[in-house]
Amino acid sequence: MSAKSQGATDKRYALIPRVLIFPVNETGQILLLEGAQDKKIWAGYWNGLGGHVEQGESVLCAAHRELLEESGLVAEKLIFCGQVLVDTAQSPGIVFFVFKAKRLQAELRASVEGRLAWHSLQSALKLNLVEDLYTLLPLVMRQRTSGRPFWGHYHYDDEGQLVMSFTS
């Protein structure tokens, strides 16, 4: 099958793939990153780790790479929690794949992306989080290896407010 036969064309809706990883330590704390003040997006907001899937890279490889780049950690186990499609009302949109990282190895190291810190779920929900994390973090923390993933859809209403829906 050729690339052309895949139906890819600039007339179709396109998506930018990203990964979002939530490392969880042996005591159940979540590693979050407070975005550096010079970041293009989410400066000063707490978020999971992650970024873009690079060309030629699988989603799983991207999750491992981003975890290592942003924290110095390696996960023996990555649990796929879900996928979220972000309708930006233009092309391209965004799709991100959410993982929980467990059985972490190596030493945590500082990141140029921002400040890293461990939090309980309860304390995390009191932080200045990226707006969808107040909903997303509890979903991620409930996810088990054998559990069904969640499927999310985000869009923006006429006032520019984020509207989220999830199914499992």
Helices and strands as residue ranges (DSSP letters): G 4-6, E 15-23, E 30-35, E 46-47, E 49-52, H 59-71, E 74-86, E 93-105, E 114-119, H 121-124, H 133-142, E 150-156, E 162-167
